[in-house]
Amino acid sequence: MKQFLVHDSRDNVGVAVVDIKPGQTAAGETLDGGKSYEIKAIQGIPLGHKIALQAFKIGDTVIKYGEDIGRIVASVQPGEHVHVHNLKTKRW
C-alpha cells in the first residue's frame, strides 16, 4: 500500500494519502508509476499534507504538481512535515 503520492516527476514533496506516523517507513510513487519512493517519516504527516522527499535549506523552492508553491523558511529534513510552519508563499 502506498502512503503518499508524488504528482509530478519534478516534485520534491509527496502528498500523504493516509495519516503517516512518526518513525513509519512510508512508500510512495509518482502518479504515472514511473518512480517509487521509500522514506522514513520523522514527524507525523496528516492525510493530504506534504512530506519532504529531500533536505531543504532556508530559501529553497518547494515543487508540487510540477509548480513552484513557495519557499522554505525553516530547514527541513527528508521525512518531515512541510506545511505553514516551514513553507511560505513567494508573493510577499
C-alpha positions in Angstrom: 0.0 0.0 0.0 1.2 3.5 -0.8 1.2 6.1 1.9 1.9 9.1 -0.3 1.8 10.2 -4.0 4.1 12.4 -6.0 2.0 14.2 -8.6 4.8 15.2 -11.0 8.3 13.8 -11.5 9.7 17.3 -10.8 8.1 17.4 -7.3 10.3 17.4 -4.2 7.4 16.7 -1.8 4.8 13.9 -1.7 1.2 14.1 -0.5 0.0 11.7 2.2 -3.0 9.6 1.1 -3.2 8.2 4.7 -2.1 9.5 8.1 1.7 8.7 8.3 3.0 8.0 11.8 6.4 9.3 13.1 9.0 6.6 12.5 7.0 4.8 9.9 8.7 3.9 6.7 6.3 5.3 4.0 6.1 4.1 0.4 5.1 6.4 -2.4 5.2 6.7 -6.2 4.6 9.1 -9.0 1.1 9.2 -10.4 2.4 7.7 -13.6 4.0 4.9 -11.7 7.4 5.7 -13.2 9.2 6.2 -9.9 8.9 4.7 -6.4 10.0 6.2 -3.1 10.6 4.9 0.4 11.2 7.4 3.2 11.2 7.2 7.0 8.8 9.8 8.4 10.5 11.9 11.0 7.2 13.6 12.0 3.6 12.6 11.7 2.2 13.6 8.3 -1.6 14.1 8.3 -3.7 12.9 5.3 -3.5 15.4 2.5 -0.3 17.1 3.9 3.2 17.2 2.3 6.2 15.0 3.2 9.7 16.2 2.3 11.4 14.0 -0.2 14.7 15.8 0.2 16.5 18.1 2.6 15.7 21.8 2.2 17.5 24.8 3.5 16.0 28.3 4.1 15.2 29.9 0.7 14.8 26.6 -1.2 11.8 26.3 -3.5 9.1 23.6 -3.0 7.7 22.0 -6.1 4.3 20.3 -6.0 2.2 19.4 -9.1 5.3 20.4 -11.1 4.9 24.0 -9.9 6.6 26.3 -7.5 4.4 26.5 -4.4 6.6 28.6 -2.2 9.9 28.9 -0.3 11.2 27.2 2.8 11.6 29.4 5.9 13.0 26.8 8.3 15.3 23.9 7.4 13.5 20.6 6.6 14.9 17.1 6.6 13.6 14.3 4.4 10.6 12.7 6.0 9.5 15.9 7.8 6.1 17.6 7.5 6.1 20.5 5.0 3.4 23.0 6.0 2.7 26.6 7.0 5.3 26.4 9.8 8.2 26.0 7.3 6.8 26.9 3.9 5.6 30.4 2.8 4.4 31.9 -0.4 6.8 33.9 -2.5 4.1 36.6 -3.2 5.0 38.6 -0.1 
